[in-house]
Amino acid sequence: MMRRQSLMYDILRGEFFFFLFFTFFSFSSGLGYIWMDQKKTWRFRFMHYFCLLGGGIWSLLFTVVGLVCCAHLVWLDYSI
């Protein structure tokens, strides 16, 4: 039981750092492309939206996967 709880906290910690990394990466890249977009070309606009939306989707995906894993571990603890 203690092993599962430490595993749950490890998953939560890793999931939180993934969330922070992808959120920071996506928004910093998106803001960088906004700042560099002096000529208003379609390529810079595409990269801006790709970074913002792609990073947001990855952050959401890792958050959901981490929470599902933790909920499954909690369910296993209470089912035993």
N, C-alpha and C positions, 0 to 999 in steps of 0.2 A: 504494500500500500504506500509506503514512503517512497519507494522507487518510482511509482506512477506519478506521485505528486511532484517529485523533482523533475521527472520527464515533462510533465505538464508545464511547469514553470520554465523549463528550458525552451519548450516550443513557444510559449508566450513571449519570452525574451527575444528569441530569434525572429519571430513574426513581427514584433515591434520594430526591431532594427531593419528588417527588410522594408517595412512600411515607411520608416523614416528615410532610408536610402533612396527608394524609388520616388517618393514624394519630393525629396530635395533635388534629385537628379532631373526629374521631369520639369519641375517648376523653374529650376535654375537654367536648364536648357531652353525652355520656352521663353523665359525673360531675356536670355541672351540673344535669342533670335529676334525678339521684338526690338532690342536695342540695336542690333546689327542691320535691321531692315530699313536701311536708308532709301533704297530704290523702290521699295514696295513690290518686289518681284514675287511671282507665284511660288517659286521654290522656297523662299524664306517663309512665306505664309504657311505653306504645306508643312515645313519642318517645325514651325512654331506649334501648329495645331497637333501634329503628330507627337511631339514631345509632351505636350500638356495632356492630351487624351490618352496616349499610350502609357505614360507614367501613372496617370490616375487609374487606368484599368488594371495595370499590374499591381498597384498598391491595394486596390479593392480585392483583387484575386487572392493575394497573399494574406490579407486580413481575414477573408472568408475561410480560406483553407486552414489557417491557424486556429480560428475560433471553432471550426468544425472538429479539428483534431482535439482541442482541449475539451470540447463538450463530449466527445466520444470517450476520452480518458476519465472524465468525471462520471459519465454513465457507467463505465466499467468499475469504478471505485464503489459506486452505490449498488451495483448489481451483485457484487460478491458477498 
